[in-house]
Amino acid sequence: MNRQDLADLIFPGLTKTIADYEAMYPERNLGENARVTRFAPSPTGFMHIGHMLGCVIDYVLAKKSDGVFYLRNEDTDTSRTVEGAVEYIRHVLEHYHMEPEEYEYRDLEKTKGNYAPYIQSERKEIYQTFIKHLIIEGKAYPCFLTQEEMDSIREGQARDKRRIGIYGRYAKYRDLPVEEAIERIKNGESYTIRLKSSGDFNRKFKFNDLANGEMELPENDIDIPIMKSKDGLPTYHFAHLVDDHLMHTTHVVRGQEWISSIPVHYELFKTFGFKMPKYIHIPLILKKDGDTIRKISKRLDPEARMTYYEEKGYPYLAVIEAIMTIANSNYEAWREGHPDAHFTEFEFSPKKMSSSGALFDLDKLDNISKNYISRLTKEEVYAGVLSWSKIYDEEFSEILEKYKEYSMAIYNIEREQKKPRKDYTYYSEIKDKTWYMYEEYFDYSKVDFSAYDVEEVKTILMKYKEIYNENDSQEEWFNRIKEMCDVLGYASDRKDYNNNPENYKGSVVDVTNILRIALTSLTTTPDLYSIMQILGKEKIFARFDKMIAK
């Protein structure tokens, strides 16, 4: 019996070779500098801001170089799969308008691209073909260590302060005779397939990471598992090797926590003689917490979840802009010089990433979002808040659809000017900042005139009804208010009032404030003239009459 017999026993019926699969998935016909990137999340949880940082970088690298950005579902760890996670990944990509050129959506029975399947659990036979090749070459072997034995080894290694793993004397089955391995398998013994490492931990190799530069790392000497015994699926490391080779990935973007895996991946690619992709290990995302800066936490920080930004109603491009500012230190300067350019036109440089961590500041995102919304047209704001409310506030969405033109007029207050008003940070707060414009939400019990004499309030409201002309320009409108002030004993000129307050009941500020409170219940609002023009005479007088009666 030989290694071929062992491989045939483990993988009966596999007839294809590595060369067959390489022919099925040929080199991509792309430009010389085109980058092929993949967003390859595991459906073991919902997307967080760290995933999004990597995804945005993947997308920019591919788009800027006329390359390919594809989605790969890395679901080989079936025991940790979270229901709904795959669908949410697709939703996030669609929401942020970063649709991949290649993908497979199992629930929609939809696949696009010539390198399918893009779901790892559907590629089992491909992985097993590569593993079978290693067994035949004597570079992989079945390991019969039980879970109890492995636990005992780890406990001993931890106690003796040794490296954790199956290597050296701990790899008791790596040189097991083929005949004995075949007999054990035929007897039904459980096993995993391990790489027979040729590395020497005391020997180092040089590796160039595009973000962190050249580094020296110890070779891998651990016989890592490459196929699990229960379902015949490969481990993450092995699937990574096969898929990135066959899909011709040129750049892998992943978190710094994966730097420790470089020796394993380096050895795997070297074992097969495959060209490695270029790696960009991105920094951890940090946040300021009081006087300290710490890693952002999915457990402690709601903004770590991508759902947070949708629930709040941040425009998707505002979120991407904030992410780009932490992706590259020179992005903000580029944006100032290219205010109308799409973010994919930016030349991303891994060398301009922070090596000590990327500080993600919600205040900065809020500022970016305010600026972004202030530059939108009234139609775009309306579309944004309507889209958000259809998911998170159905009642408000019905109001918006009922009063479409009216709502757009509200959102256009102080918008079409050199310095547009920056009232809105995200769509979820627009209702809270405009509710008083809708009769369905206006609450007369919130109107508070306690700072003013009640009789004076009634007098001002009744007098204003006499002089109001809805056809007045803004200048004419304000002149009428000043004329009314002179008649009622209020200073029409603020300077006169400041110099001689004892001569007046108050100033034009008090009068306009009373009008504002009666119409909105608030003391601070956008331009009052615009509010009155939108409300119209009928609504204005109806609110004044209720205030007078009250």
Salt bridges, closest charged atoms under 4 A:
ASP8 OD1 - LYS132 NZ 2.90
GLU22 OE2 - HIS245 NE2 2.72
GLU27 OE1 - HIS248 ND1 3.59
GLU74 OE2 - ARG72 NH2 2.81
ASP77 OD2 - ARG80 NH1 3.56
GLU94 OE2 - ARG90 NE 3.86
GLU101 OE2 - LYS63 NZ 2.61
GLU102 OE2 - ARG28 NH1 2.59
ASP107 OD1 - ARG90 NH1 2.88
GLU122 OE2 - ARG106 NE 3.13
GLU149 OE2 - LYS172 NZ 3.42
ASP151 OD1 - ARG154 NH1 3.57
ASP160 OD1 - ARG159 NE 3.82
ASP175 OD1 - LYS196 NZ 3.84
GLU180 OE2 - ARG184 NE 3.51
GLU189 OE1 - ARG184 NH1 2.79
ASP209 OD1 - HIS281 ND1 2.78
GLU219 OE1 - ARG203 NH2 2.86
ASP221 OD2 - ARG163 NH2 2.98
ASP223 OD1 - ARG174 NH1 3.02
ASP243 OD2 - ARG72 NE 3.68
ASP243 OD1 - ARG123 NE 2.75
ASP244 OD1 - ARG38 NE 2.97
ASP244 OD1 - ARG72 NH1 2.96
ASP244 OD2 - HIS240 ND1 3.46
ASP289 OD2 - ARG294 NE 2.86
ASP301 OD1 - LYS287 NZ 3.28
ASP301 OD1 - ARG294 NH2 2.77
GLU303 OE2 - LYS287 NZ 2.84
GLU310 OE1 - HIS91 NE2 2.65
GLU310 OE1 - HIS95 ND1 3.77
GLU321 OE2 - ARG335 NH2 2.79
GLU332 OE2 - LYS364 NZ 2.80
ASP393 OD2 - LYS431 NZ 2.97
GLU401 OE2 - LYS390 NZ 3.39
GLU414 OE2 - ARG421 NH1 3.16
ASP423 OD2 - ARG421 NE 2.67
GLU429 OE2 - LYS433 NZ 3.64
GLU439 OE2 - ARG543 NH2 2.59
GLU440 OE2 - LYS402 NZ 3.66
GLU456 OE2 - LYS505 NZ 3.10
GLU466 OE1 - LYS463 NZ 3.53
ASP472 OD2 - ARG480 NE 2.36
ASP545 OD1 - LYS465 NZ 2.47
